[in-house]
């Protein structure tokens, strides 16, 4: 079994004219691995090469992740956070414009906040410098928030990306 085996993806689309969405990629992990090798495996995984500009944009195998150049990302680009900080990252972004529709609030609870509470290790992608953005595509995505949630009890890793375009 590879270090990270992709299992599924979930999309929470706000559908409220703000063009906001949350994408969650789910992976199985090999038990007993430390966090840093898992983050390294994630950074090199084909599905991490996603510019988030279309439903299958990861298939191109490009050189970007969201607005950032892949060569600008490393395990040091992530900071460990607690569940409260991780939840606040998403909640502050999600609540910014308007009250959430009940269906979106429900989806965020079941697809994001539940994973945050269950995670045994939580990481947030730091705000990177403008120089780390992709010159061609980096301007398209608005706010870009990413969490990596490792759940050793379930043997899983989830990448949560919240953004707008």
C-alpha positions in Angstrom: 0.0 0.0 0.0 1.3 3.4 -0.9 1.7 6.0 1.9 -1.4 7.9 0.8 -4.2 6.1 -1.1 -6.9 8.4 -2.4 -10.4 7.3 -1.4 -12.8 10.1 -2.3 -13.5 13.7 -2.6 -16.3 15.9 -1.3 -17.4 19.3 -2.5 -19.4 21.8 -0.4 -20.7 24.4 -2.8 -22.1 27.5 -1.1 -24.4 28.3 -4.0 -25.0 31.8 -2.6 -23.5 34.0 -5.3 -20.2 34.3 -3.4 -18.5 31.6 -5.5 -17.3 30.0 -2.3 -16.6 26.3 -2.0 -14.8 23.7 0.2 -13.1 20.8 -1.4 -12.1 17.8 0.8 -9.8 15.1 -0.5 -9.8 11.9 1.6 -6.8 9.5 1.8 -6.1 6.2 3.6 -2.7 6.2 5.4 -0.3 3.4 6.3 -0.3 3.1 10.1 2.7 4.1 12.1 4.0 6.9 9.9 5.1 10.2 11.4 3.4 13.4 10.3 6.3 14.8 8.3 6.6 11.9 5.9 2.8 12.0 5.4 3.1 15.7 4.5 5.9 15.0 2.2 3.9 12.2 0.5 1.0 14.6 0.2 3.0 17.3 -1.5 4.2 14.9 -4.1 0.8 13.2 -4.7 -0.8 13.6 -8.1 -4.0 14.9 -6.5 -2.2 17.7 -4.7 -1.3 19.1 -8.2 -4.7 20.8 -8.3 -5.2 24.4 -9.3 -8.9 24.2 -8.2 -10.0 26.0 -11.4 -12.2 23.1 -12.5 -13.6 19.8 -11.3 -10.7 17.7 -12.8 -7.9 20.2 -12.8 -5.6 17.8 -10.9 -5.6 15.5 -13.9 -3.3 17.9 -15.8 -0.5 17.1 -13.3 0.5 20.8 -13.3 3.1 22.6 -11.3 0.7 24.5 -9.0 -1.5 23.8 -6.0 -4.2 26.4 -5.7 -2.7 29.8 -6.2 0.9 28.5 -5.3 3.7 27.1 -7.2 4.5 23.6 -6.0 8.2 24.3 -5.9 7.4 27.0 -3.2 5.7 24.4 -0.9 7.4 22.2 1.6 6.5 20.6 4.9 7.7 23.8 6.5 4.9 25.6 4.7 2.5 24.0 7.2 2.0 24.9 10.8 0.5 22.7 13.5 -2.7 24.0 14.9 -5.3 22.9 17.4 -8.9 22.0 16.5 -10.2 25.3 17.7 -7.9 27.2 15.5 -8.6 25.0 12.5 -12.4 25.4 13.0 -12.0 29.1 13.4 -10.1 29.3 10.1 -13.0 27.8 8.2 -15.8 29.4 10.2 -14.4 33.0 9.9 -14.0 32.6 6.2 -17.4 30.9 5.8 -19.3 33.5 7.9 -17.7 36.5 6.2 -20.4 37.6 3.7 -23.8 36.4 4.8 -25.6 33.9 7.0 -25.0 30.4 5.7 -27.9 28.6 4.2 -29.0 25.7 6.5 -27.9 23.1 3.9 -24.4 24.6 3.7 -24.1 24.8 7.5 -25.1 21.2 7.7 -22.6 20.1 5.0 -19.8 22.0 6.7 -20.6 20.3 10.0 -20.7 16.8 8.6 -17.9 17.2 6.0 -15.4 19.5 7.7 -15.9 20.2 11.4 -16.5 16.6 12.2 -13.1 15.7 10.6 -11.4 18.6 12.5 -12.7 17.3 15.9 -11.6 13.7 15.1 -8.1 14.6 13.8 -5.2 13.6 15.9 -2.8 16.0 14.1 -3.9 19.2 12.4 -2.0 21.5 10.1 -2.7 24.7 8.3 -1.0 25.9 5.2 0.7 29.2 6.1 -0.1 32.4 4.2 2.7 32.3 1.7 4.5 35.3 0.1 3.2 36.8 -3.1 6.4 35.6 -4.8 5.2 32.0 -4.1 2.1 32.5 -6.2 1.8 31.2 -9.7 2.2 34.1 -12.1 -0.4 32.8 -14.5 -3.2 31.4 -12.2 -2.4 32.6 -8.7 -4.7 35.7 -9.0 -7.9 33.8 -9.9 -8.6 32.2 -6.5 -9.7 34.6 -3.8 -9.0 33.7 -0.2 -7.3 30.3 0.0 -7.4 28.3 3.2 -6.0 24.8 3.6 -6.0 22.3 6.4 -4.4 18.9 6.6 -6.2 16.6 9.0 -4.6 13.4 10.1 -6.8 10.9 12.0 -4.6 8.0 13.2 -7.7 6.3 14.8 -9.3 6.0 11.4 -6.1 5.7 9.4 -7.0 8.7 7.3 -5.7 12.0 6.1 -8.0 14.7 4.7 -7.0 17.9 2.8 -9.6 20.6 3.3 -9.4 23.6 0.9 -11.7 26.5 1.3 -11.7 29.2 -1.4 -13.7 31.2 -3.9 -13.2 32.2 -7.5 
